[in-house]
């Protein structure tokens, strides 16, 4: 069962293959590849090999002298982190934060470190790292709630009268 061909743009008489599942997957892949710039070099190389170069996990594992299962799990975790709206929030807003909060946010939300690992890596106490994470979570939730209220107000103003 192949994808049907439809005329997508009647002005240009352009025909495109329309498969919504593939288009959604392509959009997600593009977003992941764009956000890969935020990652450390090793994780970025995995994302590029998988999503740009089209290597399979088995081939990447052979090149890295690792197990395919390990590579798949690592890529899965990376994709989850990059698809998380908190990662985008951190990268969008962290320039205005204190340096310690910016470093904590990057280690937790971009590099996927635990609170303990981030504390050890940054030379901060566990308490300080946890407080920064709680503040970031609160800012993220406040921003998301504000956007939802604005969207609801916009939808409410369009109701038929």
Buried (B, 14 or more C-beta within 10 A) or exposed (E): EEEEEEEEEEEEEEEEEEEEEEEEEEEBBEBBBEBBEBBEEEBBBBBBBBBEEEBEBEBBBEEBEEEBEEBBEBBEEBBEBBEBEBBBBBBEBBEEBEEBBBBBBBBBBBBBBEBEBBBEBBEBEEEBBBBBBEBBEEBBEEBEEEEEEEEEEEEEEEEEE
